């Protein structure tokens, strides 16, 4: 049963967490506006789109990404206040065990972990699509995006090559498309120019030649000045930023990883790391909550300020360790699943040590 003690701590926990998030929202928006104001003015971005399409979708992603740290600081702040008023001493002196005292903290952490996972896996990716659309229109200079020597496997046994392609006009040249039957070349398409029709979602080829290789060794050659075709990929695939993977929900991300694995993309480990991060991040909520309680539940002469300083210091260490091992996961130097869980294992050990040492 949830008793008065549980409700008291849960309310304190959630209220402090919400206030902390609100303060960070204001700080994030102020700094981001000052950084991107020139882009907004230069491209005449409407205020309604800036607030509704950009910040309404950008801030939740940022806050959810760092929510374990905000939870950690919130726990230390309000628990230190409880300790400074001798409320924790009175609770434990009344016969409440330290494990029982931890229970409402873990209940709240469990609730926040579920919310964090749902946001990470399903909600934020869909809102992120709106944010990326805004960035492509008003912040990123996509007209200057250009790539060359594109090699990609777009389907099983189907390989695509293009000498160059520009994102601004969606035009390229030097195209070849090869289709294999196991190891034997089945057909090959050449085209001097290629363009993409965004409305029809079709590719347009100009001055093309198709060679179909028959079983008897002969060839069938087809020439033409222009043709439309449904080559199964989008120009945005050439110019995808690593961070754009955040706009994919967990199901879309799994499909995307399989397609990129088939293509042999260089950034595959980055996408796999992001996938496992979405599962590991909610567990850090429990670990940091336990650390926060153990650090701040003892009344100290330094008061709330000292405990909060310790909490902020540990938060920086936590973020550094996460970034350090995620970098190794992104580059493939450590298998992504291991890379994203090492920080949790390290801090789980710290949490267990502090729990064993804390005055009960």
Secondary structure, 3 states (H helix, E strand, C coil): CCCHHHHHHHHHHHHHHHHHHHHHHHHHHHHHHHHHHHHHHHCCCCHHHHHHHHHHHHHHHHHHHCHHHHHHHHHHHHHHHHHHCCHHHHHHHCCCCHHHHHHHHHHHHHHHHHHHHHHHHHHHHHHHHHHHHHHHHHCCCHHHCEEEEEEEEEECCEEEEEEEEECCCCEEEEEEEEEEECCEEEEEEEEEEEEEECCCCEEEEEEEEEEEECCCCCEEEEEEEEEEECCCCCHHHHHCCHHHHHHCCHHHHHHHHHHHHHHCCCCHHHHHHHHHHHHHHHHHHHHHHHHHHHHHCCCCCCHHHHHHHHHHHHHHHHHHHHHHHHHHHHHCCCCHHHHHHHHHHHHHHHHHHHHHHCCC
